[in-house]
Amino acid sequence: MASFHSTNIRFIELQEKHLNKFKKIHAACLPSAKYSEETYMQFLKGEVFRTHVFVNAEEQILSFIVLMIGIDACEIISIGTIKQYRNQGFASKMLNMCAEIYKPRDMFLEVETTNKIAINFYTDYGFEIINMRKKSNWGENSFLMKKSVENTTSEKDHNIQ
Ligand SMILES: CC(C)(COP(=O)(O)OP(=O)(O)OC[C@H]1O[C@@H](n2cnc3c(N)ncnc32)[C@H](O)[C@@H]1OP(=O)(O)O)[C@@H](O)C(=O)NCCC(=O)NCCS
């Protein structure tokens, strides 16, 4: 399996040739987030949303992030890593890279209260729960989380080059 340190893995903006693979991986990682074709097209266009992916030499998407960028804040709309590549630092690295690219002062996100792994991941990265929303867009209770970005990288950068 290619590791994170593999030179064949690239961090790029989502391209049209990846769109079908992206939809499948997004649905597999986040089955409750049912987006329309139009929304996926917006993820691709880069006007409202910015979508970045890690791809390997075979153009397989390993990890993705969808962001909405504001003037000095950004919202993480979704983030995911395919199962066999989880816990290798991909999602943390993506957050670091996005913090470097967009330089937000604050990062926000909403996560279902039952998604313990994601809450653990975000907390580990430095996000804090600032509010709870009953019945989010997906019909579940969710936490609103925030991280103020003082440095461009997290304290836990997994020593990734
Ligand atoms: C949450 C998710 C994106 C994390 O992706 P990842 O690439 O595995 O994350 P990383 O490897 O960068 O993990 C960093 C930290 O998150 C935490 N973490 C990741 N997976 C974990 C698990 N299975 N159990 C507990 N903590 C976990 C750990 O603290 C880890 O740090 P460590 O490696 O030093 O222990 C991934 O589990 C996923 O795709 N889940 C399904 C989609 C989802 O729920 N997305 C979030 C809601 S929008």
The ligand as a Tripos MOL2 file, in Angstrom:
@<TRIPOS>MOLECULE
LIG
   48    50     1     0     0
SMALL
NO_CHARGES

@<TRIPOS>ATOM
      1 C1        -12.5370   11.2510   10.3950 C.3       1 LIG1
      2 C2        -11.6270   10.8470    9.2400 C.3       1 LIG1
      3 C3        -11.7920   11.8720    8.1230 C.3       1 LIG1
      4 C4        -10.1700   10.8760    9.7310 C.3       1 LIG1
      5 O1         -9.3350   10.6430    8.5980 O.3       1 LIG1
      6 P1         -7.8820   10.0160    8.7520 P.3       1 LIG1
      7 O2         -7.1760   10.2310    7.4530 O.co2     1 LIG1
      8 O3         -7.9770    8.6330    9.2550 O.co2     1 LIG1
      9 O4         -7.2940   10.9480    9.8860 O.3       1 LIG1
     10 P2         -5.7940   11.0070   10.4220 P.3       1 LIG1
     11 O5         -5.0520    9.7720   10.0530 O.co2     1 LIG1
     12 O6         -5.2170   12.3080    9.9950 O.co2     1 LIG1
     13 O7         -6.0870   10.9750   11.9960 O.3       1 LIG1
     14 C5         -5.6110   11.8990   12.8580 C.3       1 LIG1
     15 C6         -6.1400   11.6660   14.2750 C.3       1 LIG1
     16 O8         -7.5610   11.4320   14.3010 O.3       1 LIG1
     17 C7         -7.8860   10.4850   15.3300 C.3       1 LIG1
     18 N1         -8.4210    9.2820   14.7160 N.ar      1 LIG1
     19 C8         -8.4010    8.9360   13.4080 C.ar      1 LIG1
     20 N2         -9.0120    7.7360   13.2570 N.ar      1 LIG1
     21 C9         -9.4140    7.3280   14.4900 C.ar      1 LIG1
     22 C10       -10.0940    6.1760   14.9980 C.ar      1 LIG1
     23 N3        -10.4840    5.1780   14.1820 N.pl3     1 LIG1
     24 N4        -10.3450    6.1080   16.3240 N.ar      1 LIG1
     25 C11        -9.9640    7.0820   17.1530 C.ar      1 LIG1
     26 N5         -9.3120    8.2070   16.7260 N.ar      1 LIG1
     27 C12        -9.0410    8.3220   15.4260 C.ar      1 LIG1
     28 C13        -6.5930   10.1510   16.0330 C.3       1 LIG1
     29 O9         -6.4660   11.0480   17.0960 O.3       1 LIG1
     30 C14        -5.5560   10.4550   14.9490 C.3       1 LIG1
     31 O10        -4.3270   10.8250   15.4940 O.3       1 LIG1
     32 P3         -3.1860    9.7000   15.7380 P.3       1 LIG1
     33 O11        -2.9290    9.0790   14.3800 O.co2     1 LIG1
     34 O12        -2.0370   10.4760   16.2420 O.co2     1 LIG1
     35 O13        -3.7600    8.7140   16.6980 O.co2     1 LIG1
     36 C15       -11.9450    9.3960    8.7390 C.3       1 LIG1
     37 O14       -12.0820    8.5400    9.8620 O.3       1 LIG1
     38 C16       -13.1790    9.2910    7.8700 C.2       1 LIG1
     39 O15       -13.1150    9.4230    6.6430 O.2       1 LIG1
     40 N6        -14.3470    9.0380    8.4840 N.am      1 LIG1
     41 C17       -15.6280    8.9350    7.7400 C.3       1 LIG1
     42 C18       -16.0750   10.2970    7.2390 C.3       1 LIG1
     43 C19       -16.3420   11.2520    8.3790 C.2       1 LIG1
     44 O16       -16.8960   10.8780    9.4140 O.2       1 LIG1
     45 N7        -15.9340   12.5270    8.1860 N.am      1 LIG1
     46 C20       -16.0950   13.5620    9.2020 C.3       1 LIG1
     47 C21       -17.4420   14.1650    9.2200 C.3       1 LIG1
     48 S1        -17.5570   15.4810    8.0160 S.3       1 LIG1
@<TRIPOS>BOND
     1     1     2 1
     2     2     3 1
     3     2     4 1
     4     2    36 1
     5     4     5 1
     6     5     6 1
     7     6     7 2
     8     6     8 1
     9     6     9 1
    10     9    10 1
    11    10    11 2
    12    10    12 1
    13    10    13 1
    14    13    14 1
    15    14    15 1
    16    15    16 1
    17    15    30 1
    18    16    17 1
    19    17    18 1
    20    17    28 1
    21    18    19 ar
    22    18    27 ar
    23    19    20 ar
    24    20    21 ar
    25    21    22 ar
    26    21    27 ar
    27    22    23 1
    28    22    24 ar
    29    24    25 ar
    30    25    26 ar
    31    26    27 ar
    32    28    29 1
    33    28    30 1
    34    30    31 1
    35    31    32 1
    36    32    33 2
    37    32    34 1
    38    32    35 1
    39    36    37 1
    40    36    38 1
    41    38    39 2
    42    38    40 1
    43    40    41 1
    44    41    42 1
    45    42    43 1
    46    43    44 2
    47    43    45 1
    48    45    46 1
    49    46    47 1
    50    47    48 1
@<TRIPOS>SUBSTRUCTURE
     1 LIG1         1 GROUP 0 **** ****
